[in-house]
Structure formats: structure tokens, C-alpha cells
Amino acid sequence: MRIARIDDFNPPSSVRMPVAILLALVMPPLGVIAWIGLSGSQRRDYFQSNWVRAGISIVGVSAAPLIFIIAAAWLGLWPDPNPNPVGPGLLFFVGAAIGTVVTGLGILFVGRS
């Protein structure tokens, strides 16, 4: 078994572009995550960018209330077994849009440097 070294270069996956575009058409945050995930040894550079970390954090924080309500209803801890969380859903939608733009900017900045 070969031990990977930090200075080893892994090229980006050959399917990075089509997978990222396909997922970006369906759900843009997944396209951005696919781009970063399939970037080989550049993945570390992306995750060191404050823009990328901020964008992913925005998506995670905006999704937390909706995930909490869904999980609480599924476990029977929510008063309504069939909740209609419009507010948290809109928060997630707007947060995902903003987070995707911020992460996309981070990808562009890392690519330029």
C-alpha cells in the first residue's frame, strides 16, 4: 500500500466539468460541491479559501432550521406531524443562492491565483 505524500499531484477528474454542469442545472449548490470534490489535489486550495468556506457555511446555516423541523416532525417531537415550514424553506432557498454565489466567487479567486 502506497502512502500519499502532501506534495503528490492528483489531476482533476475528467468528469468534473460535465458532472458539475449537470448538477448545477438541477441544484446549483451541488454543482459547486461537485466541482470542488472532483478537483483532485486542488481541493485543499479551495477549502483554504475564506470565500469557499464562507459560502459553504452560509448554505449550512440557512439549511439548519429546515432540517431541524423536518427531523423533529419525523421523530414525533414537533406538534404538527405534517409541518409546512414555508419560512425556513425560503430561508434555505435564499441562503443556498447566496452561498452558491459566494462559493463560486471563491472558486474563481482560487483559480486565478
N, C-alpha and C positions, 0 to 999 in steps of 0.2 A: 504494500500500500504506500502510495507516494504522499508525502506531506506537502501541502501547498504553502508556498512562501508568499510573503506580503508583496514582493516585487514581481511575482508572476503576472503575466498579462493574459487575460481571458478576453477575447474579442466579443463584441456584442453578438447576440443570437441573430441568425439570418432571418428569422421570422419576426424580429422585433417590430419592424415597420408595419407589416400587414396586420399583425395582432393588435398593435396599439391603435391603428386607424379603425379597425373593425370594432374594438371595444369602445373607442371614443365616440363612434356613431351611436352606439347603444346606450352607454353610460359614461360620460366624459371622465369622471374620476378614475374609473377602471382603466381607461386608455393611458392616463398618466402613470398609474401604478404599473401597468404592463411595460411601458417604456423604460421606467426605472428598473423594474425587476429583471428585464431581459437585456440589461446593458453590460453584462459581463463585469470586468474589473472597474468600469466607470461607476458602478453602483455606489461605491464608497464615496466618490466625489460628490455624487448627487445628495447623499444623506448628510454630508458635511455642510451643505449649503443651508444657510438660515432661511432662505426663501422656500426651499423644498420642505424643510421641517415645519415652517410656519403654515404652509398650505395644507400639509397632511394633518397638522394639529387642528386647524380650523374645521376641516371635514369631520374629524373625530369628535370634537367638542360639540359641533352642531348636530351630530347624529345621536349623541348620548341620551338626550331626553326621549327621543322617539324609541330608541332601543329599550330604555328603562320601562316605558309604558307598555310596549309590546311584551317584554319579558314578565312584567308584573301581572298583566292580564292572562298570559299563558299559564303562569303559576297559580292563578286564582287569588292573587293579593290585591288586585285592582277592583274597585267597587263594581265597575261595569265589565262583564265578561267579553263584550264586543265594543271596545272603545273606538271612537272616531277622532283621533288626535290630529286635528287639522293644523293647529298652531305649531306643534313640534314637527309636523311634516313639512310645513312651509319653512320653518327654521332650517331643517335639514336641506331642503332644496336650495335655499339661498346660500347657506353655508357651503354646500358642496360646489355651487357655481363659483363663489368667491375663492374657495380653497383650490379649486382646479386652476383658476386663472393665476393665483399666486404660485402654485407649484409649477405651472407651465412657464412662468417667468423665471423661476429658479432653474428649470431645465435649460432654458435659453441662456441664462447667465453662465451656468456651468459649461455649456457647450462652447461659448465664446471664449472662455478663459483657458 
